[in-house]
């Protein structure tokens, strides 16, 4: 990833300072450059994490679609079994020989 334009401008500004000014503000310059590097690193990591999140969310969506399809097929099969069980005649209680 390229450095942001702000970082480029900062580096150009630091380069335009005299050696005396750079020495005078050395701690501030180092802290600022370090902060900007950390911001760039955090931005890259955040982007990677967002991409992984999007991939995982897509995966979850496809898994939910598959689950919905499986549940629908199961529901259809259960309905078929219910219809078949209703069609099978059941003996009435009290009919037939007693096994006692």
KEPA-887578 format. One record per atom (N, C-alpha, C): atom name; y, x, z. Coordinates in pm, 1 decimal. Layout:
BEGIN
ATOM   site          y          x          z
ATOM     CA          Y          X          Z
...
//
This chain:
BEGIN
ATOM   site          y          x          z
ATOM      N     -117.8       85.4        0.0
ATOM     CA        0.0        0.0        0.0
ATOM      C      123.6       89.6        0.0
ATOM      N      219.9       52.3      -79.1
ATOM     CA      343.5      129.2      -84.8
ATOM      C      428.0      102.0       39.4
ATOM      N      512.0      200.5       71.5
ATOM     CA      602.7      182.2      184.3
ATOM      C      706.6       76.8      146.4
ATOM      N      745.6       -6.8      241.3
ATOM     CA      847.6     -107.2      213.0
ATOM      C      979.4      -41.6      172.4
ATOM      N     1059.4     -118.1      101.0
ATOM     CA     1188.4      -68.8       52.7
ATOM      C     1277.4      -22.6      168.1
ATOM      N     1270.9      -90.5      280.9
ATOM     CA     1352.3      -53.6      396.2
ATOM      C     1316.3       87.7      442.3
ATOM      N     1187.1      119.4      442.5
ATOM     CA     1142.8      252.6      481.9
ATOM      C     1198.9      357.0      385.8
ATOM      N     1193.4      326.5      257.3
ATOM     CA     1248.0      418.4      156.1
ATOM      C     1396.9      444.4      182.2
ATOM      N     1470.3      338.7      209.0
ATOM     CA     1613.9      353.0      235.6
ATOM      C     1637.8      435.1      361.7
ATOM      N     1553.9      414.5      460.8
ATOM     CA     1566.9      489.9      586.1
ATOM      C     1544.6      638.9      560.9
ATOM      N     1440.0      669.8      485.1
ATOM     CA     1410.8      809.3      452.8
ATOM      C     1526.4      869.7      372.6
ATOM      N     1580.9      793.8      278.7
ATOM     CA     1695.3      843.4      200.3
ATOM      C     1815.5      868.4      290.5
ATOM      N     1839.5      776.6      382.9
ATOM     CA     1952.9      792.6      474.3
ATOM      C     1934.7      916.8      561.5
ATOM      N     1814.5      935.2      615.0
ATOM     CA     1787.4     1052.8      699.1
ATOM      C     1807.7     1181.0      617.6
ATOM      N     1763.7     1178.5      492.5
ATOM     CA     1779.5     1296.2      406.6
ATOM      C     1927.1     1325.8      379.8
ATOM      N     2011.2     1221.6      384.0
ATOM     CA     2153.8     1242.3      356.6
ATOM      C     2228.6     1299.6      477.4
ATOM      N     2167.0     1298.1      593.9
ATOM     CA     2231.2     1351.8      713.9
ATOM      C     2235.2     1504.9      708.4
ATOM      N     2332.6     1557.6      771.8
ATOM     CA     2339.9     1704.6      781.8
ATOM      C     2233.4     1751.8      879.8
ATOM      N     2202.5     1878.9      873.5
ATOM     CA     2102.5     1936.4      964.3
ATOM      C     2145.2     1916.1     1109.4
ATOM      N     2274.4     1927.2     1134.0
ATOM     CA     2326.4     1908.3     1270.2
ATOM      C     2306.4     1764.2     1316.3
ATOM      N     2333.9     1668.6     1228.4
ATOM     CA     2316.0     1526.5     1264.3
ATOM      C     2167.8     1495.4     1285.1
ATOM      N     2082.6     1549.8     1199.6
ATOM     CA     1937.6     1525.8     1214.8
ATOM      C     1888.4     1581.2     1348.7
ATOM      N     1938.2     1697.7     1387.1
ATOM     CA     1897.7     1757.2     1514.4
ATOM      C     1952.3     1675.9     1631.4
ATOM      N     2075.6     1631.9     1617.9
ATOM     CA     2139.6     1553.8     1724.5
ATOM      C     2064.7     1422.7     1749.3
ATOM      N     2019.4     1360.8     1642.4
ATOM     CA     1954.0     1228.5     1652.6
ATOM      C     1802.4     1238.1     1627.9
ATOM      N     1746.5     1354.6     1650.7
ATOM     CA     1605.5     1378.2     1620.9
ATOM      C     1513.4     1277.5     1690.7
ATOM      N     1533.8     1254.0     1819.6
ATOM     CA     1447.3     1160.2     1893.1
ATOM      C     1456.7     1019.2     1834.9
ATOM      N     1577.0      976.5     1806.1
ATOM     CA     1596.9      843.2     1747.7
ATOM      C     1530.0      833.9     1610.2
ATOM      N     1546.1      938.2     1529.6
ATOM     CA     1485.2      938.9     1395.9
ATOM      C     1333.7      934.8     1406.8
ATOM      N     1276.6     1016.2     1492.8
ATOM     CA     1130.6     1018.5     1509.3
ATOM      C     1078.3      884.4     1559.3
ATOM      N     1146.5      826.6     1657.2
ATOM     CA     1105.2      695.6     1709.0
ATOM      C     1113.2      587.7     1601.1
ATOM      N     1219.6      592.8     1523.1
ATOM     CA     1238.2      493.0     1417.1
ATOM      C     1131.2      507.6     1309.6
ATOM      N     1103.5      628.7     1266.7
ATOM     CA      999.2      650.8     1166.3
ATOM      C      861.6      610.7     1220.1
ATOM      N      836.8      643.5     1346.3
ATOM     CA      709.1      605.0     1407.9
ATOM      C      695.9      452.9     1413.3
ATOM      N      803.2      386.9     1453.7
ATOM     CA      801.5      239.8     1460.4
ATOM      C      775.6      180.2     1322.1
ATOM      N      841.9      233.7     1220.6
ATOM     CA      823.0      180.6     1086.1
ATOM      C      681.1      204.3     1034.6
ATOM      N      621.6      319.0     1067.8
ATOM     CA      482.3      344.1     1029.1
ATOM      C      389.4      245.2     1099.1
ATOM      N      415.1      221.0     1227.0
ATOM     CA      333.0      124.8     1301.7
ATOM      C      348.5      -16.6     1245.8
ATOM      N      469.4      -53.4     1210.0
ATOM     CA      491.2     -185.6     1150.2
ATOM      C      414.5     -199.3     1019.1
ATOM      N      419.0      -94.5      937.9
ATOM     CA      346.6      -97.5      810.2
ATOM      C      196.1     -106.7      835.1
ATOM      N      144.8      -31.7      932.1
ATOM     CA        2.8      -36.0      965.4
ATOM      C      -36.2     -175.3     1016.2
ATOM      N       44.9     -230.9     1105.2
ATOM     CA       17.5     -365.2     1156.9
ATOM      C       20.2     -469.5     1046.1
ATOM      N      112.6     -452.7      953.1
ATOM     CA      121.2     -545.6      840.6
ATOM      C       -6.2     -538.9      756.5
ATOM      N      -52.7     -416.0      726.4
ATOM     CA     -175.5     -400.5      646.7
ATOM      C     -295.1     -462.3      719.1
ATOM      N     -306.1     -434.9      848.4
ATOM     CA     -417.4     -491.1      925.8
ATOM      C     -408.4     -643.3      932.2
ATOM      N     -287.9     -694.2      948.6
ATOM     CA     -269.4     -839.7      950.8
ATOM      C     -309.2     -903.2      819.3
ATOM      N     -274.3     -837.3      710.5
ATOM     CA     -311.5     -889.6      578.5
ATOM      C     -463.2     -889.1      562.3
ATOM      N     -529.5     -779.6      602.4
ATOM     CA     -676.2     -773.2      594.5
ATOM      C     -738.9     -884.2      678.1
ATOM      N     -686.9     -903.4      798.9
ATOM     CA     -740.9    -1008.0      886.9
ATOM      C     -720.0    -1146.1      827.4
ATOM      N     -605.0    -1169.0      766.1
ATOM     CA     -579.0    -1298.4      702.8
ATOM      C     -675.0    -1321.4      586.5
ATOM      N     -702.2    -1216.4      509.4
ATOM     CA     -797.4    -1229.6      398.6
ATOM      C     -937.9    -1258.9      449.9
ATOM      N     -979.0    -1190.1      556.1
ATOM     CA    -1111.1    -1216.5      615.2
ATOM      C    -1117.8    -1359.5      669.1
ATOM      N    -1009.2    -1403.5      731.7
ATOM     CA    -1005.0    -1540.2      784.7
ATOM      C    -1021.0    -1640.6      671.3
ATOM      N     -950.9    -1617.0      560.1
ATOM     CA     -961.0    -1708.0      445.5
ATOM      C    -1103.4    -1710.0      390.4
ATOM      N    -1167.0    -1592.9      382.0
ATOM     CA    -1305.9    -1586.7      335.5
ATOM      C    -1397.9    -1663.2      430.0
ATOM      N    -1380.1    -1642.3      559.9
ATOM     CA    -1464.2    -1712.5      658.2
ATOM      C    -1441.2    -1862.4      654.1
ATOM      N    -1317.6    -1902.8      636.9
ATOM     CA    -1287.0    -2045.4      629.8
ATOM      C    -1352.1    -2107.6      507.1
ATOM      N    -1350.6    -2036.0      395.5
ATOM     CA    -1416.2    -2084.0      274.1
ATOM      C    -1566.1    -2095.2      296.6
ATOM      N    -1623.4    -1993.6      363.1
ATOM     CA    -1766.1    -1996.4      393.4
ATOM      C    -1800.0    -2116.8      481.9
ATOM      N    -1717.2    -2143.7      581.1
ATOM     CA    -1739.5    -2258.7      669.8
ATOM      C    -1732.8    -2389.0      589.7
ATOM      N    -1638.7    -2396.8      496.3
ATOM     CA    -1626.8    -2516.9      412.8
ATOM      C    -1755.1    -2540.1      333.2
ATOM      N    -1806.3    -2434.0      269.9
ATOM     CA    -1930.0    -2449.6      192.6
ATOM      C    -2048.0    -2485.1      282.6
ATOM      N    -2053.8    -2426.9      400.4
ATOM     CA    -2161.2    -2460.8      493.7
ATOM      C    -2150.4    -2606.8      538.5
ATOM      N    -2027.8    -2654.1      559.5
ATOM     CA    -2008.2    -2794.6      598.4
ATOM      C    -2050.7    -2888.4      485.0
ATOM      N    -2021.7    -2849.7      361.0
ATOM     CA    -2064.5    -2931.0      246.1
ATOM      C    -2216.5    -2935.1      239.0
ATOM      N    -2281.7    -2818.1      258.5
ATOM     CA    -2428.0    -2813.6      258.1
ATOM      C    -2486.1    -2898.4      370.9
ATOM      N    -2426.5    -2889.4      489.0
ATOM     CA    -2472.9    -2969.2      602.7
ATOM      C    -2458.8    -3118.1      573.2
ATOM      N    -2346.5    -3156.6      516.1
ATOM     CA    -2323.8    -3297.6      481.5
ATOM      C    -2429.3    -3345.2      382.7
ATOM      N    -2458.4    -3262.0      283.2
ATOM     CA    -2559.9    -3297.0      184.0
ATOM      C    -2697.1    -3312.7      249.5
ATOM      N    -2732.1    -3221.2      337.5
ATOM     CA    -2861.8    -3228.7      406.4
ATOM      C    -2870.9    -3353.2      493.8
ATOM      N    -2765.4    -3384.1      563.4
ATOM     CA    -2764.4    -3503.8      648.5
ATOM      C    -2775.7    -3629.6      563.6
ATOM      N    -2709.5    -3629.9      448.7
ATOM     CA    -2718.4    -3745.4      359.0
ATOM      C    -2861.0    -3764.3      308.6
ATOM      N    -2927.1    -3653.6      269.9
ATOM     CA    -3066.3    -3664.6      223.4
ATOM      C    -3157.4    -3711.8      335.5
ATOM      N    -3136.9    -3661.7      455.8
ATOM     CA    -3215.9    -3704.8      570.9
ATOM      C    -3194.0    -3853.1      598.6
ATOM      N    -3071.6    -3895.8      590.3
ATOM     CA    -3038.9    -4036.9      613.2
ATOM      C    -3107.8    -4125.8      509.4
ATOM      N    -3107.6    -4081.8      383.4
ATOM     CA    -3175.5    -4158.8      278.4
ATOM      C    -3325.0    -4168.2      307.1
ATOM      N    -3384.7    -4054.7      346.4
ATOM     CA    -3528.4    -4053.6      376.1
ATOM      C    -3561.5    -4143.3      495.5
ATOM      N    -3478.9    -4140.2      598.0
ATOM     CA    -3500.2    -4227.0      713.7
ATOM      C    -3486.9    -4374.3      675.0
ATOM      N    -3393.6    -4404.8      587.7
ATOM     CA    -3378.2    -4543.0      540.1
ATOM      C    -3502.9    -4587.8      464.6
ATOM      N    -3557.8    -4498.9      381.0
ATOM     CA    -3680.8    -4530.3      307.4
ATOM      C    -3795.7    -4556.2      404.4
ATOM      N    -3808.7    -4471.0      505.1
ATOM     CA    -3915.5    -4489.0      603.5
ATOM      C    -3898.1    -4618.0      681.7
ATOM      N    -3775.3    -4653.2      715.2
ATOM     CA    -3748.9    -4777.7      785.8
ATOM      C    -3789.5    -4896.1      699.1
ATOM      N    -3753.8    -4891.7      569.9
ATOM     CA    -3788.9    -5000.6      479.2
ATOM      C    -3940.4    -5013.6      463.6
ATOM      N    -4009.2    -4898.5      456.3
ATOM     CA    -4155.3    -4900.3      445.2
ATOM      C    -4217.0    -4957.0      572.4
ATOM      N    -4165.1    -4916.4      688.7
ATOM     CA    -4222.8    -4965.3      814.3
ATOM      C    -4198.9    -5114.8      832.0
ATOM      N    -4091.5    -5167.9      776.0
ATOM     CA    -4067.5    -5312.7      784.3
ATOM      C    -4164.7    -5388.8      695.7
ATOM      N    -4207.6    -5325.2      587.5
ATOM     CA    -4297.6    -5392.1      494.0
ATOM      C    -4441.6    -5394.9      543.3
ATOM      N    -4477.8    -5306.3      634.0
ATOM     CA    -4614.6    -5301.5      685.2
ATOM      C    -4632.4    -5413.0      788.6
ATOM      N    -4732.8    -5501.7      770.0
ATOM     CA    -4752.5    -5610.8      867.8
ATOM      C    -4803.4    -5555.5     1000.9
ATOM      N    -4754.5    -5614.3     1106.0
ATOM     CA    -4795.4    -5571.7     1240.7
ATOM      C    -4879.0    -5684.9     1302.4
ATOM      N    -4985.3    -5647.2     1371.1
ATOM     CA    -5062.6    -5753.7     1437.9
ATOM      C    -4981.7    -5810.2     1554.6
ATOM      N    -4995.6    -5937.1     1574.6
ATOM     CA    -4928.3    -6001.5     1686.4
ATOM      C    -5001.0    -5966.9     1814.9
ATOM      N    -4930.8    -5957.8     1922.6
ATOM     CA    -4990.7    -5928.0     2052.1
ATOM      C    -5083.0    -6044.1     2089.2
ATOM      N    -5199.5    -6007.7     2139.2
ATOM     CA    -5294.7    -6111.6     2180.5
ATOM      C    -5396.4    -6146.7     2074.3
ATOM      N    -5378.1    -6101.8     1953.5
ATOM     CA    -5477.2    -6129.2     1848.2
ATOM      C    -5579.0    -6016.1     1846.3
ATOM      N    -5698.6    -6046.6     1807.5
ATOM     CA    -5802.3    -5946.5     1794.9
ATOM      C    -5877.5    -5927.7     1924.5
ATOM      N    -5982.5    -5845.2     1920.4
ATOM     CA    -6065.8    -5826.8     2039.5
ATOM      C    -5993.6    -5747.0     2146.8
ATOM      N    -6027.9    -5774.0     2267.8
ATOM     CA    -5971.3    -5702.4     2383.0
ATOM      C    -6060.7    -5584.3     2413.9
ATOM      N    -6002.3    -5470.6     2438.1
ATOM     CA    -6079.1    -5349.4     2457.9
ATOM      C    -6115.3    -5325.0     2604.4
ATOM      N    -6083.4    -5415.3     2696.6
ATOM     CA    -6112.6    -5394.1     2838.3
ATOM      C    -6257.4    -5408.3     2867.2
//
